[in-house]
Amino acid sequence: MKLRTILGIGILIFFLAGGLLSSRFMERTCTPISKLLNQAAENTDPKLAQKAKNLWDSCHHSIATLADHTPMDEVDSLFSQAMNYAKNGNKQEFSAICSRLASLVDAIYEAQKIYWWNII
């Protein structure tokens, strides 16, 4: 009986630690991307959007293990649209797409974030 209790508590602690680590990872990867995209939207700066895209591409496989793929596919599509608008010089559309991208990346992070009521 004691072994089962200890094993059960150990498994719960393991999954809690895994959830906390994955939440922290998503925060550390999505927050800088979102900040860069917000700055790119405010300044209409394609270089900042390219930096955000490079960060996104470098973390894409890791994020894909934790997050839903539908918003991730939308982020990929919006990044290509933003780069096309930047090449064409359409600043208003570029800024709007960057704002939408920042919101979507924030939503991906929020979906993986652990709140105290999720633990209880």
C-alpha positions in Angstrom: 0.0 0.0 0.0 2.8 2.4 0.8 4.6 1.6 -2.4 1.5 2.5 -4.5 1.0 5.7 -2.6 4.6 6.8 -3.0 4.6 5.7 -6.7 1.4 7.7 -7.3 2.7 10.8 -5.6 6.0 10.4 -7.6 4.1 10.2 -10.8 2.0 13.3 -10.0 5.2 15.3 -9.1 6.8 14.2 -12.3 3.8 15.4 -14.4 3.6 18.6 -12.4 7.3 19.3 -13.0 6.8 18.5 -16.7 3.9 20.9 -17.0 5.8 23.7 -15.2 8.8 23.2 -17.4 6.8 23.2 -20.6 5.0 26.3 -19.5 8.2 28.0 -18.7 9.7 27.0 -22.1 6.7 28.4 -23.9 7.0 31.7 -22.0 10.7 32.0 -22.8 10.2 31.3 -26.5 6.9 33.0 -27.3 7.4 36.3 -25.3 10.4 37.5 -27.2 8.8 36.7 -30.5 5.6 38.5 -29.6 7.6 41.6 -28.4 9.5 41.7 -31.7 6.3 41.4 -33.7 4.7 44.2 -31.7 7.8 46.4 -32.3 7.7 45.5 -36.0 4.0 46.5 -36.1 4.6 49.8 -34.4 7.7 50.8 -36.4 6.8 49.0 -39.6 10.2 47.5 -39.5 10.7 44.3 -41.6 14.0 43.5 -40.0 12.3 43.0 -36.6 9.7 40.8 -38.2 12.5 38.8 -39.8 14.2 38.4 -36.4 10.9 37.2 -35.0 10.5 34.7 -37.9 14.1 33.4 -37.3 13.3 32.9 -33.6 10.0 31.2 -34.6 11.8 28.9 -37.1 14.5 27.9 -34.6 11.9 26.9 -32.0 9.2 25.6 -34.3 9.8 21.9 -33.7 10.0 22.3 -29.9 6.8 24.4 -29.8 5.1 21.8 -32.1 5.6 19.1 -29.5 3.6 21.2 -27.0 1.1 23.3 -28.9 -1.8 22.8 -31.2 -0.8 22.7 -34.9 -3.6 24.7 -36.3 -2.5 28.1 -34.9 1.1 27.2 -35.7 0.2 26.7 -39.3 -1.6 30.0 -39.3 1.5 31.7 -37.8 3.6 30.2 -40.6 1.2 31.5 -43.2 1.0 34.9 -41.7 4.8 35.2 -41.5 5.0 34.6 -45.3 2.2 37.1 -45.9 4.1 39.7 -43.7 7.3 39.2 -45.6 5.4 39.6 -48.9 3.8 42.8 -47.7 7.3 44.0 -46.6 8.8 43.3 -50.0 5.9 45.1 -51.7 6.1 48.1 -49.4 2.6 47.9 -48.1 3.2 49.2 -44.6 -0.4 49.2 -43.4 -1.0 45.6 -44.2 2.5 44.6 -42.9 1.7 46.4 -39.6 -1.7 44.7 -39.3 -0.3 41.3 -40.0 2.5 41.8 -37.5 -0.1 42.7 -34.8 -2.2 39.7 -35.7 0.9 37.5 -35.5 1.8 38.9 -32.1 -1.7 38.2 -30.8 -1.6 34.7 -32.2 1.8 33.9 -30.7 0.5 35.2 -27.3 -2.6 33.0 -27.7 -0.3 30.0 -28.3 1.6 30.8 -25.1 -1.6 31.4 -23.1 -3.0 28.0 -24.2 0.1 26.3 -22.6 0.4 28.5 -19.5 -0.3 26.8 -16.2 -2.5 28.6 -13.8 -3.0 27.7 -10.1 -6.5 26.5 -10.8 -5.2 24.0 -13.3 -3.0 22.4 -10.7 -5.7 22.0 -8.1 
